[in-house]
Amino acid sequence: MLENNWASGLTISSGAESADEFTTRIIKHLSEILEGYSHRLIVSHGGVYSALIKVSGLFNREA
């Protein structure tokens, strides 16, 4: 299971950040979490998690 510290790396925006920059930062952070926990995935949920990892990989290439 994922621990409840997923938001520990997030910082509060001062308002100087555009919506695109904020979204890119959040997507990068979430994809890092997915990569970090990929070795702990439960086999029965592998299809769902592999789809999430594939999606996060797409965002990583664009960012």
N, C-alpha and C positions, 0 to 999 in steps of 0.2 A: 504494500500500500504506500501511497505517496504521503510524506510527512506534511504537516501543516506549515511548512516554512517556505512555500513556493513564492511568496511575495517578498521574501527577505532581501532580494537583490533589487527590488524596485525602489525608485526614489520619487518623491513628489515633484511634479513639474512646477516651475516658477511662473509658467504662463508664457515664457519666451519661446517655447517649443511649439512647432506647428503640429497639426493633427497627424500629418504623415510621419513626422519624426517620432512622435509619441507611439503611433501604431507600429512603426518599424522596430522601435526599442522593445515594446511589449512582445512582439512576435519573436524577436531574437531571444529574449529572456525565456519565453515559454518553450522555444525549440531547444534551448540549452537544457532545460529541465527534462524534456522528453528524452534527449540523448543521455542525460545523466542517470535516468531511471530505466532505460531500455533493457538493461540486463536483469531487471527485477520484475519484468512483466509476467503476469499469470497466463499460462498456456491457454486456458479457456477463453481469455479475452484478447488473445493475440491478434485476431483479425481487426478488431477495433483499434488497438494501439498501433498496429503496423500502418493502418490508414492514416492515423494522426501523425506518425513519424514521416510518412511520405509527404503529407501536406506541409509539415514544418520544413522538410527538405526543399520543397518548392519555394517557400518564402525565403529560406536562407540563400538560395541562388539569386533571387531577385534583389535582396537587400544589400 
